[in-house]
Amino acid sequence: MSASLDIIIVNWNSGQLLRECLDSIVATNRNGFEVSRVVVVDNASWDGSASELEDLELPLSVIRNAENRGFAAACNQGVAGSRADYLLFLNPDTRLFKDSLTKPVGFLDQPSSQAVGIVGIQLVDENGEIIRTCAWFPTPVRFFTKMLGLDRLFPRVFPSHFMLEWNHEENRKVDHVIGAFFLVRRSLFESLNRFDERFFVYLEDLDFSCSAHKAGWSSYYLAEAQAFHKGGGTSEKIKAARLFYFFQSRIIYGYKHFGWLAATGLMLGTLLLEPFARFALAFVRCSKEEIGETFKGYCMLWGALPKLLKATSKQGDA
């Protein structure tokens, strides 16, 4: 009996990129497995990107949310009712190549891969250059060095949690693979109770990888399969909101995976130290826009602080 795969794509004003992504799925090789469903969860887009998709030769369904529910919640919506062996969470700014699916699904099907719960593949940019997308699990120290900009000023002393020192040209077990192409065993997804919906966007995939690791599963990077990834996506249009959601997710991640003291220090650093580093960098760049967007992002964060503190107090419910 061949394996089955469901593909879940969360869309928010991705324009033509969504159509190109879906077209690329149509053109993929599917020998050895079946694509049972392709689910597009549209988070209240206003650009028409999720319209007129009925002509595609795919088992496609579109869920249209009346409001933007965020990435984690939308992914969970897309999985509801799935009976597939594997789930692929795919960004709309990706384009698959011929063997982008056969190789990772085949890898997970191998008896030697039964301890692997998550697989990512090699992502390339528009120039065909390999994007370094794998990461170590972050530590409080790594988060602090990033918020102060030390990883950019002194990268040899304070390396990023992204695996920039490795060329991503060979297969290997890693801590985390980027969520743009995030292939997961459905049994694992269900055992971890889906994505944590307190993460509106950003770090929900990292949180999932860390939780899977704690449960005894591993993540694997498969360099022999490739896909195109544009990167940035629609978040480029909402810079202040992007900052806010990243800060919020980082604080939630800290309280979920670090001790209380380290997580509280991380939150205070985010609220009280990082603004100075970001404003200083913006002044050096003479960027009024960056100053304004940073100010807006922090205003959003401070305004959401009561709700955020309530969310972090419920970590045991995750």
C-alpha positions as MATLAB code, in Angstrom:
seq = 'MSASLDIIIVNWNSGQLLRECLDSIVATNRNGFEVSRVVVVDNASWDGSASELEDLELPLSVIRNAENRGFAAACNQGVAGSRADYLLFLNPDTRLFKDSLTKPVGFLDQPSSQAVGIVGIQLVDENGEIIRTCAWFPTPVRFFTKMLGLDRLFPRVFPSHFMLEWNHEENRKVDHVIGAFFLVRRSLFESLNRFDERFFVYLEDLDFSCSAHKAGWSSYYLAEAQAFHKGGGTSEKIKAARLFYFFQSRIIYGYKHFGWLAATGLMLGTLLLEPFARFALAFVRCSKEEIGETFKGYCMLWGALPKLLKATSKQGDA';
ca = [
       0.000    0.000    0.000;
       1.528    3.336   -1.052;
       2.058    6.218    1.362;
      -0.302    9.176    1.407;
       0.501   12.866    1.708;
      -1.570   15.932    2.540;
      -0.167   19.363    1.623;
      -1.240   22.378    3.676;
      -0.574   25.907    2.422;
      -1.440   28.976    4.494;
      -2.111   31.976    2.277;
      -2.244   35.647    3.115;
      -2.154   38.029    0.149;
       0.571   36.102   -1.646;
      -0.607   37.202   -5.073;
       0.564   35.154   -8.035;
       2.977   33.199   -5.826;
       0.211   30.918   -4.581;
      -0.851   29.965   -8.094;
       2.765   29.297   -9.087;
       3.230   27.112   -6.005;
       0.128   25.073   -6.797;
       1.122   24.746  -10.461;
       4.471   23.359   -9.320;
       2.705   20.698   -7.230;
       0.763   19.610  -10.318;
       4.047   19.087  -12.182;
       5.772   17.006   -9.484;
       6.574   13.317   -9.741;
       4.353   11.340   -7.343;
       5.596    7.812   -7.942;
       5.350    5.672   -4.828;
       2.843    7.803   -2.932;
      -0.494    9.557   -3.293;
      -1.301   13.221   -2.691;
      -4.606   12.789   -0.873;
      -5.417   16.456   -0.314;
      -4.022   19.888   -1.021;
      -5.559   22.367    1.408;
      -5.190   26.119    1.034;
      -6.154   27.967    4.198;
      -6.705   31.599    3.268;
      -6.341   34.035    6.160;
      -8.748   36.734    4.948;
      -6.718   37.792    1.914;
      -7.989   40.815    0.010;
      -5.840   40.456   -3.113;
      -7.826   37.645   -4.760;
      -4.896   35.241   -4.552;
      -7.091   32.360   -3.340;
      -9.669   32.803   -6.112;
     -10.074   30.950   -9.404;
      -8.068   27.881   -8.443;
     -10.705   25.328   -9.412;
      -9.088   24.468  -12.752;
      -6.020   22.903  -11.152;
      -5.602   19.144  -11.476;
      -5.268   18.638   -7.741;
      -7.465   17.260   -4.928;
      -7.740   20.885   -3.816;
      -9.902   22.456   -1.142;
      -9.823   26.070    0.004;
     -10.729   27.159    3.523;
     -11.570   30.866    3.675;
     -11.202   32.492    7.072;
     -13.142   35.667    7.780;
     -10.146   37.000    9.720;
      -6.418   36.363    9.856;
      -6.101   33.553   12.385;
      -2.326   33.333   12.164;
      -0.072   30.658   10.738;
      -0.191   28.018   13.478;
      -3.984   28.057   13.803;
      -4.444   28.000   10.024;
      -2.103   25.006    9.683;
      -4.116   23.178   12.321;
      -7.296   23.985   10.396;
      -5.805   22.500    7.245;
      -4.844   19.253    8.966;
      -8.290   18.685   10.495;
      -9.749   15.430    9.219;
      -6.498   14.238    7.643;
      -5.883   10.511    7.336;
      -2.613   10.816    5.411;
       0.636    9.252    6.556;
       2.544   12.500    6.090;
       1.776   16.207    6.258;
       3.669   18.809    4.246;
       3.412   22.394    5.443;
       4.414   24.430    2.420;
       4.825   28.192    2.058;
       3.075   29.817   -0.916;
       6.357   31.507   -1.902;
       7.924   28.127   -2.726;
       7.978   26.282   -6.038;
       8.542   22.555   -6.131;
      10.740   20.746   -8.643;
      10.089   17.340  -10.199;
      11.439   15.246   -7.293;
      10.781   17.663   -4.434;
       8.200   15.263   -2.988;
       9.275   11.755   -4.035;
      12.671   11.894   -2.324;
      11.635   13.123    1.145;
       8.512   10.920    1.238;
      10.604    7.953    0.120;
      13.164    8.760    2.794;
      10.537    8.739    5.551;
       9.166    5.446    4.228;
      12.501    3.679    4.728;
      12.707    1.375    7.787;
      15.979    3.089    8.762;
      14.146    6.428    9.070;
      11.506    5.418   11.594;
      13.005    7.677   14.287;
      12.877   10.704   11.967;
       9.742   12.761   12.485;
      10.479   15.898   10.433;
      12.198   16.335    7.065;
      13.264   19.454    5.203;
      14.917   19.739    1.798;
      17.476   22.003    0.167;
      15.982   25.388   -0.700;
      17.457   27.602   -3.416;
      16.921   31.242   -4.352;
      16.162   32.744   -7.759;
      19.849   32.524   -8.688;
      20.011   28.833   -7.831;
      22.128   29.539   -4.755;
      21.587   27.307   -1.723;
      19.834   29.060    1.164;
      21.218   28.062    4.561;
      18.020   27.250    6.369;
      18.832   24.728    9.113;
      19.306   25.838   12.684;
      20.428   24.782   16.129;
      17.918   25.029   18.925;
      18.403   28.546   20.303;
      19.636   29.137   23.817;
      18.937   32.196   25.989;
      22.499   33.373   25.293;
      21.994   33.137   21.526;
      18.754   35.093   21.771;
      20.499   37.801   23.826;
      23.409   38.120   21.404;
      20.943   38.454   18.540;
      18.840   41.103   20.257;
      21.959   43.184   20.931;
      23.277   42.698   17.399;
      26.428   40.938   18.595;
      25.925   38.058   16.154;
      26.237   40.575   13.300;
      29.088   42.610   14.795;
      31.175   39.631   15.966;
      29.858   36.530   14.133;
      32.889   34.390   14.974;
      32.498   35.028   18.686;
      28.692   35.036   18.777;
      27.447   32.690   16.022;
      23.839   32.758   14.918;
      21.554   29.856   15.817;
      21.223   29.366   12.046;
      23.822   26.928   10.733;
      25.605   29.493    8.557;
      28.969   27.784    8.962;
      27.744   24.718    7.048;
      27.219   24.799    3.264;
      24.016   22.675    3.300;
      25.327   20.479    0.477;
      24.937   17.099    2.164;
      22.285   15.159    4.057;
      22.438   15.272    7.832;
      20.463   15.153   11.037;
      19.830   18.671   12.375;
      18.004   20.337   15.248;
      15.578   22.237   13.042;
      14.597   22.647    9.384;
      12.866   25.815    8.202;
       9.082   25.734    8.065;
       8.864   26.778    4.387;
       9.020   23.044    3.512;
       8.164   21.143    6.676;
       7.335   17.464    6.152;
       5.974   15.767    9.267;
       4.622   12.356   10.181;
       0.933   12.794   10.961;
       1.266   10.472   13.958;
       3.879   12.839   15.407;
       1.775   15.905   14.644;
      -1.175   14.431   16.490;
       0.915   13.192   19.424;
       2.253   16.729   19.990;
      -1.277   18.138   19.798;
      -0.635   20.123   16.594;
       1.073   23.526   16.377;
       0.850   25.696   19.470;
      -1.619   28.414   18.466;
      -0.193   30.947   20.906;
       2.420   31.499   18.195;
       0.487   33.701   15.761;
       3.378   33.622   13.318;
       7.144   32.973   13.685;
       8.833   30.247   15.741;
       5.838   27.885   15.688;
       7.891   25.493   13.535;
      10.929   25.832   15.811;
       8.726   25.206   18.833;
       7.347   22.089   17.137;
      10.847   20.806   16.285;
      12.004   21.345   19.864;
       8.944   19.566   21.275;
       9.488   16.680   18.840;
      13.131   16.430   19.914;
      12.112   16.277   23.572;
       9.704   13.478   22.674;
      12.546   11.432   21.132;
      12.122   12.289   17.436;
      14.766   13.728   15.125;
      14.724   16.217   12.243;
      16.570   15.540    9.002;
      17.830   17.766    6.191;
      17.726   16.069    2.784;
      20.088   17.905    0.424;
      19.367   15.610   -2.522;
      15.907   17.133   -2.998;
      15.394   20.800   -3.833;
      12.715   23.474   -4.045;
      12.726   27.192   -4.782;
      11.996   29.594   -1.927;
      11.501   33.299   -2.468;
      11.740   34.237    1.212;
      10.370   37.294    2.941;
       6.949   36.686    1.443;
       4.061   38.942    2.332;
       5.563   39.878    5.715;
       7.754   42.368    3.822;
       4.642   44.540    3.546;
       3.991   44.786    7.305;
       7.343   45.518    8.935;
       6.038   46.862   12.271;
       3.646   43.932   12.665;
       6.426   41.537   11.673;
       8.593   42.871   14.515;
       5.730   42.646   16.986;
       4.859   39.064   16.137;
       8.495   37.989   16.250;
       9.014   39.582   19.684;
       5.800   38.028   20.963;
       6.718   34.564   19.684;
      10.213   34.780   21.136;
       8.848   35.570   24.586;
       6.350   32.699   24.395;
       9.106   30.348   23.199;
      11.322   31.389   26.113;
       8.721   30.614   28.738;
       7.902   27.305   27.084;
      11.424   25.950   26.613;
      13.691   27.816   29.059;
      13.553   28.106   32.825;
      11.478   30.889   34.390;
      14.519   33.019   35.247;
      16.067   32.831   31.761;
      12.685   33.400   30.095;
      11.953   36.451   32.248;
      15.408   37.846   31.495;
      14.738   37.287   27.796;
      11.425   39.136   28.042;
      12.971   42.071   29.921;
      15.815   42.217   27.421;
      13.309   42.283   24.575;
      11.312   45.076   26.221;
      14.090   47.217   27.698;
      17.429   46.527   25.972;
      16.745   45.560   22.379;
      14.899   48.804   21.490;
      18.106   50.795   22.065;
      20.120   48.438   19.847;
      17.530   48.611   17.075;
      17.133   52.392   17.242;
      20.925   52.840   17.245;
      21.233   50.679   14.123;
      18.441   52.636   12.436;
      20.169   55.948   13.251;
      23.448   54.643   11.821;
      21.601   53.717    8.654;
      19.856   57.128    8.645;
      16.579   55.290    8.059;
      13.533   57.233    9.227;
      11.314   54.437    7.989;
      13.150   51.860   10.108;
      12.929   54.101   13.168;
       9.198   54.547   12.632;
       8.499   50.863   12.032;
      10.557   49.869   15.073;
       8.678   52.369   17.242;
       5.329   51.055   15.982;
       6.376   47.466   16.574;
       7.331   48.159   20.174;
       4.117   50.114   20.792;
       2.192   47.051   19.619;
       4.258   44.829   21.923;
       3.735   46.995   25.000;
       0.029   47.227   24.224;
      -0.255   43.456   23.987;
       1.807   42.795   27.126;
      -1.109   41.955   29.494;
      -2.474   39.382   27.046;
       1.032   38.051   26.379;
       1.750   37.589   30.085;
      -1.518   35.711   30.434;
      -0.517   33.431   27.547;
       2.892   32.680   29.064;
       1.280   31.824   32.398;
      -0.557   28.955   30.638;
       2.528   27.137   29.360;
       1.494   23.995   31.134;
      -1.650   23.842   29.008;
       0.279   23.617   25.718;
];
